Amino acid sequence: MQLMRTRLSWRWLGALLSIAIATIAFMALSKALKGVDFAHVLSAMHMVPPGSIALALVLVAISYGSLTLYDWLALQMIGRGDIPFRIAALANFTSYPISHGTGAVLLVSSAVRYRIYAPHGIGPAGVARICFLTGLTFWLGNLTALALSTLHEPGAISRIDQLSLEINRFIAVAILAGIVAYVAWTWNGMRTLGGRNWSVPVPSGRNVFFQIGIGLVDLGAAALAMYVLIPETMDVGVAQVIVVFIAATLLGFASHAPAGIGVFDATILVGLGGEHTEQLLAVLLLFRLFYHLIPFVLSLTLFGAVEAYRNVNRRKLA
């Protein structure tokens, strides 16, 4: 009973935190959008060079390509390395855009992965382990990139959290210290997290570096996809874009809003906007088209095609 009450308390706390983040973000977004001429936004979108658009699309493809390694590594960790990479890639590419596009990340990603992996002998417990390990890879990569970029560009994150440069540097060092401690804890062999009813093996220290590397490539490519769309007249550095992009991603994730809508955008505008709100809005619209909308439609289409193909095969065998 006490455990149930504790879980309910954490759920309520998480829900309140999500509402608070969304509320603050929408207030910041409404303030940033005051006086914006959307005709100028559309004009700025048309002024983005075709070469920048092509490069952004390539970087988005690299980001989503690296994401497939999340599932591949998780399968190795749970002892299912026999499952072909194409299945891991299919599970990841269908689950990630759909779950983040709907906002119900844990529920939808688990359901989609189960539909992909079940024919290969992975049940609900196995899918839960895969989701945990892919989430671990996501957080290790994001937190490492956030800490390193904050140390290099503390002013960028200070515009978002309103803390001093020294406090943000201290937080970054603390995050890196935590990651180093985790690597040291896992270094001599594979560890296991969980209890009697459910447990999951986590990678050894050497493989943790691989996890972090995957996360850095995924995140770095996504952030660079936004960076190459930003006009040179804005004079924004790569490190500044990366730190703001990570903060926007994590806040959007915590808000549980579909694709972090409103929260992600407000964070980007606050962290990078300044006097260039209309130009940055144009960048945001293009980025959302390339990184969120197109993959969302493609993943839905692909998942629907897989389900239809399997249904046809079942009818043939019946």
Secondary structure, 3 states (H helix, E strand, C coil): CHHHHHHHHHHHHHHHHHHHHHHHHHHHHHHHCCCCCHHHHHHHHHCCCHHHHHHHHHHHHHHHHHHHHHHHHHHHHCCCCCCCHHHHHHHHHHHHHHHHHHCCHHHHHHHHHHHHHHHHCCCHHHHHHHHHHHHHHHHHHHHHHHHHHHHHCHHHHHHHHCCCHHHHHHHHHHHHHHHHHHHHHHCCCCEEEECCCCEEEECCHHHHHHHHHHHHHHHHHHHHHHHCCCCHHHCCCHHHHHHHHHHHHHHHHHHCCHHHCCHHHHHHHHHHHCCCHHHHHHHHHHHHHHHHHHHHHHHHHHHHHHHHHHHHHHHHHC
